[in-house]
Amino acid sequence: MLELRPNCQACGRDLPPDATEAMICSFECTFCASCAIARLAGRCPNCGGELLRRPRRPADSLARHPASTRRVGRPAAGITSRDETGHDASA
């Protein structure tokens, strides 16, 4: 199940669970559409994967399975740190 992370890992922008502008890679690194397109050219800086629109969880499911509140990323650095596999090390 997706965590539905609460922020853009590049700029720190809030991305609530129902945000239509949230973009994720297959490892769930999360970015706002502005950063995903303008800064990252549609590629995850951590794994190189494609960034796609994050699906929204229906409200009744969100009540049973809430979104994560743990913020990921280092906005001042512009991207998250990577582990030896190239994936988000802060996850």
N, C-alpha and C positions, 0 to 999 in steps of 0.2 A: 504494500500500500504506500502511495506517495506521502511524503512528509508534509508537503505544501509549505515549504519554507517561507518565512514572513518578509524576506527582503531581497533586493538585488545585491548580489555579491560584488558587483563592481562599484556602484554608486551609493548603496545603502538605502535606496528608495523603498518605502513600505509597499509590500505586495500582499494584500489580504487574500484569503482563500478564494474569493470570488473575482479576483482581478483578471481581466481579460488580456492585460498586457504582460503577464508573467510568461517567461520563456525558460525551458529546461532542456538539458541534455539527457542522455540515457542514464547518467549517474545522478541525476537530479540537481546538478549545479543550477542555480536559479539566477536569472537576470531579468531586468525590465526590458521591454521591447526596444526602447531608445538605445540602451547600451548594447543589446544583442545585435542590433542592425548597424548603428553608427560606429561604435567602438570595436565591436568584435566580429563584424562581417558575417554574422550568422553561425559562428563557430565557437565552441566552448574553449576558453583559454587553458583549461585544465586537462582535457582529454582530446581536444581537437574534433569532438563530435558535433553533429548538427544540433542547433538550438531550435526547438519547436514550441508552439503555444502549449502552456501547461493546462491540462484539463481541469475543469472546475468540479468539485465534489457537490452533489445535491445537498441541500440544507438538512434534510432528515438524516442523511449519512454523516454529515459534518458534525451533527450533535452527538452521534455515537462514536465517531472517530475524528476528533478535533485536529485541526492543523497544528503544526509545530509552532512553538513560540521562540525557539532557539535561533538567534540571528547568526548567520554564517558569512564569513568574508572579512576583508579588511578594506573598507572603502577608501582609506587614504592611499593604499597601494594600487587600487584600481582592479585587482584580481585577487583570487584566493591563493593560498599556498598549495603546492602539490606534493603528494607523497612520491615514493620511488616508482610507482606505477603510472604516475601522471594524473591521478585522481585527486579530488578535493580532500586534502589531509585534515581539514577541520571537521569533517562529517563524523 
